[in-house]
Amino acid sequence: MSADFYASLPTVARFDRLVDDDAYTPLPGDWTVVLTDVIGSTEAVKAGRYRDVNYVGAASIAAVLNAADRADLPFVFGGDGATLVVPPGVLDAALSSLAALQEHARTRLGLPLRVGAVPLAEVRAAGHEVAVARYQASDTYAQALFQGTGLAWAEHQVKDPATADRFASHASPTDADDPYAGLECRWQDVRSPRGETVSLLVEAVGEDRDATYRQVLAAIGEIYHDDEAHPVALDRLRLALSPGKFSPEVRLRHPERRLRQRATLWALNVIGRVLIRFGIETSQTDWERYPVLFRASTDYRKFDGVLRMVLAGGTAERAALESLLEDLHQDRRLAYGLHVSDRAVLTCLVYERMGQQVHFVDGAGGGYTNAAVGFKKQLKALGG
């Protein structure tokens, strides 16, 4: 029963249910929190490598899901890494797959990756909790929402020099040919339909965190007008034709045949543009419907104890949002950080064109990674 726990949970239909206690169920005590992050991601982003950083973060999720035979497991993408919670039956395979990613990220992309594993039993023994809900973001994608302080505590243990070695994964790499099957990076950056793409991090603190999140969510809905805030506009969604856009995928997944693979991906994207332009239906894909399904299966908003959103808006909307957040920060009710770009970056995990898939969204130029700099300073100032 433990292995099927998450897949069998009922779903919630609205993202704002993240503040409702009755939407959540505690995770089984024999599961393990698995965390990854690119070490030195801020410096890599400053050097212009935000697509590589995003790709490795998303590859963490692909590696674990593939090791689990694409099982339905709870996860959240953080820009420069990921957090997953996995059952005991797939833990060894998952860590072995992540060990391969550590090696490949270092040797093929020059990015060191941290991998840690913290048993939920230890999280709870330390007085913390992790509960999960399933938000039905689209017909083909159910997104995990997390409640409790357990994930933050686990992350601290993995990064704290005093405990890092204890919780670091020392698994041997898998010998699978392509542990990242399904992971793609084939779209142009999506220009904001409203001028700005804002990557936002918010963590409520204090006695009534749910009330703070409700206020923030209501304000975002009022200021950004809900669906208009989606950073992926259908009329600006384009398959990339520049070979450089394929670089992370080619270097990580196809290092022995880079030139041939770049040419293949370029040819596929040329064909894909034609199929989408004329709405052609093939044996496996309805290309007229696919962009709509694609947009619905993005993770542009999520919650793991921290509210993480990528929003499209203008300078006036951002100014109004920052004013509210700053007032709440001065009242010691939350910490926040944001990064402003003019476009969104997409990294995609696609198992079926008209089925199982998720598209990870971040702001160009290292949105979440840069937003985390100010966010962590504020959180530290509040004693978090």
C-alpha positions in Angstrom: 0.0 0.0 0.0 2.9 2.4 0.8 4.2 2.3 -2.8 0.8 3.3 -4.2 0.0 5.9 -1.5 0.5 9.1 -3.6 -1.1 7.8 -6.8 -4.2 6.8 -4.9 -4.8 10.1 -3.2 -7.9 12.1 -4.3 -7.1 15.2 -6.2 -8.1 18.8 -5.5 -9.3 21.0 -8.3 -8.0 24.5 -7.2 -4.4 25.6 -6.5 -5.6 27.8 -3.6 -6.5 24.7 -1.7 -2.8 24.7 -0.6 -4.0 26.6 2.5 -6.6 24.0 3.5 -5.5 21.4 6.0 -8.1 18.9 4.9 -6.5 18.7 1.5 -3.4 17.1 2.9 -2.4 13.6 4.0 0.8 12.8 5.9 3.3 10.8 3.8 4.0 7.2 4.9 6.7 7.0 7.6 8.9 4.6 5.5 9.4 7.1 2.6 12.5 9.2 2.1 12.9 12.9 1.2 15.4 13.1 -1.7 16.9 16.5 -2.5 19.2 17.8 -5.2 20.8 21.1 -6.0 23.5 22.4 -8.3 26.4 23.6 -6.1 27.4 27.2 -7.1 24.2 27.7 -9.2 24.2 31.5 -8.5 27.7 31.8 -10.1 26.7 29.5 -13.0 23.6 31.7 -13.6 25.8 34.8 -13.5 27.9 33.2 -16.2 24.8 32.9 -18.4 24.3 29.1 -17.8 20.8 29.3 -16.5 19.5 26.8 -19.1 22.1 24.3 -18.1 21.2 24.8 -14.4 17.5 24.4 -15.1 18.1 21.3 -17.2 20.1 19.5 -14.4 17.4 20.4 -11.9 14.8 18.9 -14.1 17.0 15.9 -14.9 16.9 15.1 -11.2 13.2 14.5 -11.5 13.5 12.6 -14.7 16.2 10.3 -13.3 14.1 9.4 -10.3 10.8 8.9 -12.2 12.5 6.7 -14.8 14.2 4.6 -12.1 10.7 4.1 -10.6 9.3 3.0 -14.0 7.5 6.4 -14.4 5.6 5.9 -11.2 3.4 8.7 -9.9 5.6 10.3 -7.2 5.4 13.7 -5.5 8.1 16.2 -6.5 8.7 19.9 -6.9 11.2 21.6 -9.3 13.2 24.4 -7.7 15.1 25.8 -10.7 18.6 24.6 -9.7 17.4 21.3 -8.2 14.5 19.3 -7.0 12.8 17.7 -4.0 11.1 14.4 -4.3 9.7 11.9 -1.7 10.0 8.3 -2.6 8.9 4.9 -1.2 11.4 2.3 0.0 10.9 0.0 -3.0 12.4 2.5 -5.4 14.9 4.4 -3.2 18.0 2.5 -4.1 17.3 2.7 -7.8 16.5 6.4 -7.6 19.7 7.2 -5.7 21.7 5.1 -8.2 20.1 7.1 -11.1 20.9 10.3 -9.3 24.5 9.2 -8.8 24.8 8.8 -12.6 23.4 12.4 -12.9 26.0 13.7 -10.5 28.8 12.1 -12.7 27.2 13.3 -16.0 26.5 16.8 -14.8 30.1 17.2 -13.7 31.8 15.6 -16.7 29.4 16.7 -19.4 28.2 20.0 -18.2 30.8 21.1 -15.6 28.1 21.5 -12.9 28.6 19.8 -9.5 25.4 18.4 -8.1 24.5 17.7 -4.4 22.3 14.7 -3.7 20.9 14.0 -0.2 18.4 11.6 1.3 16.6 12.1 4.6 14.3 9.4 5.9 10.9 10.8 6.9 11.2 8.9 10.2 14.1 11.2 11.1 12.2 14.3 9.9 9.4 13.4 12.3 11.7 12.4 15.1 13.0 16.0 14.9 9.5 17.3 15.4 8.7 18.2 11.8 6.0 17.0 9.4 5.5 16.5 5.6 2.0 16.1 4.2 1.0 16.1 0.6 -1.9 16.9 -1.6 -2.5 16.2 -5.3 -3.6 19.3 -7.3 -5.1 18.3 -10.7 -3.3 21.0 -12.8 -4.5 19.5 -16.1 -6.1 16.3 -17.5 -2.6 14.8 -17.8 -0.7 16.3 -14.9 -1.4 16.1 -11.2 1.0 18.3 -9.2 2.2 17.7 -5.6 1.6 20.3 -3.0 3.5 19.9 0.3 2.6 21.1 3.8 4.7 21.3 6.9 8.3 22.3 7.9 9.8 18.9 7.2 11.2 19.6 3.7 12.9 22.8 4.8 14.4 20.9 7.8 15.6 18.1 5.5 17.2 20.6 3.1 19.0 22.2 6.0 20.4 18.8 7.1 21.7 18.1 3.6 23.4 21.4 3.2 24.7 22.0 6.8 28.4 21.0 7.0 27.7 19.4 10.4 25.2 16.9 9.0 25.8 17.0 5.2 28.0 13.8 5.1 25.5 11.8 7.2 22.6 12.5 4.7 24.6 12.6 1.5 23.9 9.9 -1.0 26.9 7.5 -1.7 25.1 5.3 -4.2 26.9 3.9 -7.2 25.8 5.1 -10.6 23.3 3.1 -12.7 24.6 1.7 -16.0 21.3 2.6 -17.8 22.0 4.0 -21.2 19.7 7.0 -20.9 18.4 7.6 -17.3 16.8 10.9 -18.4 14.5 9.5 -21.1 11.7 11.9 -21.9 13.6 15.0 -20.8 13.7 17.7 -23.5 14.8 21.3 -24.0 13.5 22.3 -27.4 11.5 25.5 -27.1 12.5 29.1 -27.5 12.3 31.2 -24.4 8.7 32.5 -24.2 8.5 36.3 -24.3 6.2 37.7 -21.7 2.8 38.7 -23.2 2.7 41.6 -20.7 6.3 42.9 -20.6 7.7 41.1 -17.6 8.2 37.6 -16.3 8.6 37.6 -12.5 10.0 34.6 -10.6 8.6 34.8 -7.1 9.3 33.0 -3.8 7.2 33.6 -0.7 7.4 31.9 2.7 4.9 32.9 5.4 6.2 32.9 9.0 4.6 33.5 12.4 1.4 32.3 14.0 -1.2 32.4 11.2 0.7 31.4 8.0 -2.4 30.2 6.2 -4.0 33.7 6.5 -0.8 35.2 5.1 -0.8 32.8 2.1 -4.5 33.5 1.5 -3.9 37.2 1.5 -0.9 36.9 -0.9 -2.8 34.5 -3.3 -5.9 36.9 -3.3 -3.6 39.9 -4.0 -1.9 38.1 -6.9 -5.2 37.1 -8.4 -6.5 40.7 -8.1 -3.3 42.4 -9.3 -2.3 39.9 -12.1 -5.8 38.8 -13.0 -5.3 35.0 -12.6 -5.1 33.3 -16.0 -3.6 36.4 -17.6 -0.6 35.9 -15.3 0.3 32.6 -17.0 3.9 33.1 -18.4 3.3 30.8 -21.4 1.2 32.6 -24.0 0.1 30.3 -26.8 0.7 32.9 -29.5 4.4 33.2 -28.4 5.1 29.5 -28.0 7.7 28.5 -30.6 9.9 25.4 -31.2 13.5 26.5 -31.3 15.5 26.5 -34.5 18.8 27.7 -33.1 21.0 24.7 -32.5 22.4 26.3 -29.4 19.0 25.9 -27.7 19.5 22.1 -27.8 22.8 22.2 -26.1 21.8 21.0 -22.5 19.9 18.0 -23.9 22.5 17.0 -26.4 25.5 17.4 -24.0 23.8 15.5 -21.1 21.9 12.8 -23.0 23.9 12.3 -26.3 27.6 13.2 -25.6 29.0 10.8 -28.1 27.0 12.1 -31.1 26.5 15.8 -30.6 26.5 17.0 -34.2 24.2 14.3 -35.4 21.8 14.8 -32.5 21.7 18.6 -33.0 20.9 18.1 -36.6 18.2 15.6 -35.8 16.6 17.9 -33.2 16.7 20.8 -35.6 15.0 18.8 -38.3 12.3 17.5 -35.9 11.6 21.1 -34.8 11.3 22.3 -38.4 8.7 19.5 -38.9 7.1 20.3 -35.6 6.6 24.0 -36.5 4.8 22.9 -39.7 2.6 20.4 -37.8 1.6 23.0 -35.2 1.2 25.8 -37.8 -1.4 23.8 -39.8 -2.9 21.8 -36.9 -2.1 18.5 -38.4 -3.1 15.3 -36.6 -0.6 12.4 -36.8 -1.0 8.9 -35.5 0.1 9.8 -32.0 -0.4 13.6 -31.7 -3.1 16.1 -32.4 -0.8 19.1 -33.1 -3.7 21.6 -33.1 -4.6 20.6 -29.5 -1.0 20.0 -28.3 0.0 23.6 -27.4 -3.1 24.0 -25.3 -2.3 20.7 -23.4 1.3 21.8 -23.1 0.4 25.1 -21.5 -2.0 23.4 -19.1 0.7 21.0 -18.0 3.2 23.6 -16.9 4.3 24.0 -13.2 4.3 27.8 -13.2 2.9 27.8 -9.7 3.6 25.4 -6.9 3.9 25.0 -3.1 6.3 23.0 -0.9 6.1 25.2 2.2 7.3 28.0 0.0 5.0 29.6 -2.6 6.9 29.5 -5.9 5.4 31.2 -9.0 6.4 32.5 -12.4 4.0 35.3 -13.4 3.5 37.4 -16.5 2.7 41.1 -15.9 3.8 44.7 -16.3 5.8 47.1 -14.2 2.7 48.5 -12.5 1.5 45.0 -11.4 5.0 44.2 -10.0 5.2 47.5 -8.1 1.8 46.8 -6.5 2.8 43.2 -5.6 6.2 44.3 -4.2 4.5 47.0 -2.1 2.2 44.5 -0.5 4.9 41.9 0.1 7.2 44.5 1.6 4.5 45.7 4.0 3.9 42.1 5.1 7.7 41.5 5.4 8.0 44.6 7.6 5.1 43.2 9.7 7.3 40.0 10.1 4.7 37.9 8.4 6.7 36.6 5.4 10.0 36.6 3.5 10.0 37.0 -0.2 12.4 37.3 -3.2 11.8 38.0 -6.8 13.6 38.2 -10.1 12.4 40.1 -13.2 13.0 39.0 -16.8 11.2 39.5 -20.0 10.7 35.8 -20.9 10.2 32.3 -19.5 12.4 29.3 -19.9 10.9 25.8 -20.4 12.4 22.4 -19.7 10.1 19.5 -20.5 9.6 16.0 -19.4 7.4 14.3 -22.0 6.5 10.6 -21.8 3.4 10.8 -24.1 2.7 13.8 -26.4 -1.0 13.6 -25.6 -0.6 12.1 -22.1 1.9 12.0 -19.2 4.1 15.1 -19.2 5.1 18.2 -17.2 6.8 21.4 -18.4 9.1 23.1 -15.8 9.0 26.9 -16.0 11.5 29.4 -14.7 12.3 33.0 -15.5 15.1 33.6 -18.0 18.4 34.6 -16.6 18.1 32.3 -13.6 14.7 33.3 -12.1 14.3 31.2 -9.0 18.0 31.0 -8.4 18.4 34.8 -8.3 15.1 35.3 -6.4 16.5 33.0 -3.7 19.3 35.4 -2.9 17.1 38.1 -1.5 14.6 35.6 -0.2 17.3 33.8 2.0 18.5 37.1 3.4 15.0 38.1 4.4 14.3 34.7 5.9 17.5 34.8 7.9 16.6 38.3 9.2 13.3 36.9 10.4 15.1 34.1 12.2 14.1 31.4 9.7 
